[in-house]
Amino acid sequence: MITVQNLKKSFGPVEVLRDISTTVREKEVVCVIGPSGSGKSTFLRCLNLLEEVTSGTIVIGDTEVTSPRTNIDRLREHVGMVFQHFHLFPHLTVLENIMLAPKHVKKMDKRHNEERAVELLGKVGLAGKRDEYPDRLSGGQKQRVAIARALAMNPGVMLFDEPTSALDPEMVGEVLLVMKELARDGMTMIVVTHEMGFAREVADRVIFMDGGYIVEEGTPSELFDSPKHERTQAFLNRVLKNGS
Amino acid sequence: MDFSIQAIADALPLLWQGVLITLKIAVVSLLIAFVIGLIAGLMSTSRSRILRGAATVYVDIIRGTPLLVQIFFIYFGLPVFLDIRISAEIAGIAAVSLNAGAYIAEVFRAGIVSIDKGQVEAARSLGLSGWKTMRLVVLPQAIRRMIPAFVNQFIVSIKDTSLLSVIGIQELTQSGEIIISTNFRSFEIWGTVGIFYFVIIYLLTRLSRLIERRFVVR
C-alpha cells in the first residue's frame, strides 16, 4: 500500500505539487491524467525519490520514503519504473539490460538470473530479441524490454511515466497489451498516461490532476462519464474530441 | 650539399636507446595520467563542492602554465623547497603525468556529462547505487565516446616528452642533441629524430583506429 500525505514539491520558486494526498491499495491500478504541466510526472517521480520532496510524507509498504533514514536504493528495488523514453542501456544487449540490476544489486547467480530474464522476455513477447542491442529495436519493443527490465527486480509496485507518449501510434497497442496483462496478474500500478481508452478499461481508479492538485478522483466511469469538477469536464472535452 | 648516410647509420643505436626511453616515459606517464584524469574527472562531476573545487583548481593551474615551467618547478623547485632529491626521470614522469592528467580529466568530465540523464535515472530506479551506476552504466558509454580525445592527448604527451631533454633525460630528442654535439650533422640527425617520432605516432594512430572500430559507439 502507498500512502501520500500533503506532498509538496517546488523547483525553486515554482510550486509544481501544491498539496497531494492519496492512497493506493495493493493490486490497485491507478491512472493519473491531466494537462501537461499539471505535475503528474513529478508526482510519480517523487514516489521513488527521483525528485527530492519539498515537504509531506510518502509511505510505501512499511517504508517511509521521505524519511532521511531510509535507504533509498533498497526502496527502489521494490518500486519499478518505466520511462517515456525507455532509457535502455545502449551498450548492453537486451538480455544484459534485464540482468544488470539483479546481478549487481541482488547478487543473483547467473543461471537463475538468465532463466528469469528469458522468461520475462517471453512474457513481453520478445524472446527472439535476447541478444540484440537496443538500437536494433523499434520503440514499442524497447518499451517492452524496459518493462521486463523493471520486472526483473520483482517490484511490488510499478510506476509508468507516460509509457506510450514517445511511440508511433501503431506501437502503442503492443505496450498497452503488456501492461494490461501485468494488471491482470495483480501488479500494483500507477500509470501517468494520455491513453484515455486504457485508463477507462484497465484502471481501478483514475486521478485527474491540474495545477499541482488532485482535482478529482474516482472509478473510470465516475470520472469519465460524470465528472463533477468543471476543470475535469473541460479537460476531458478537449482530449476526447481529439479522438484519444 | 652535404649529406651523410653514414652519420645516420652510426647514430641509430643511440637514437634507438632514446626511442625506448621516450616510449617508457610516455607509457608510464600516460597510465598514471589516465588514473589521475579519471579521479579528477569524477571529482569535477561530483555533487560535493569541495571535490569539484579541488578538481577545477588542479586543471586550471596545469592548463594555465607551460609544461616547461612545470618540469623546471618539479625538478629544480620542489627538491629545494622540500629538501629532497629526485631523479630526473621521476621528475619527468611526474611532470608529464600531472600535465596530461589535467587534460584527460577534462576529457572524462565532458564524456560523463554527455551521457543522457535518463540513463542515470533508469539505473538508479532499479536500485543501483550511485557508484555502480557510474561504473556499469555511465563510464562504459562515456569511455567509448572519449577514445578519439584520449588518442589526441596521448599524441600530444608523447611529443611533450621531448621537453624532458632540458633536464638531461636521454630520451629521443636528447639523444639527438648528444650525437649532433659530436658530429655536427644537424640535418641528418634532426631529420631522423623527427622520422622516429612520426613513426611512433603514426602507429599509435593506426592502432587507435582499430580500437575505435571495435568499440563502435552504440
Interface residues (C-beta under 8 A of the other chain):
Chain A: N48 L50 D73 R74 R76 E77 V79 G80 M81 F83 H85 H87 L88 F89 P90 H91 L100 A101 H104 V105 Y133 P134 D135 A146 R149 A150 M153
Chain B: D116 G118 Q119 E121 A122 A123 R124 S125 L126 G127 L128 S129 K132 L136 V137 P140 Q141 R144 R218
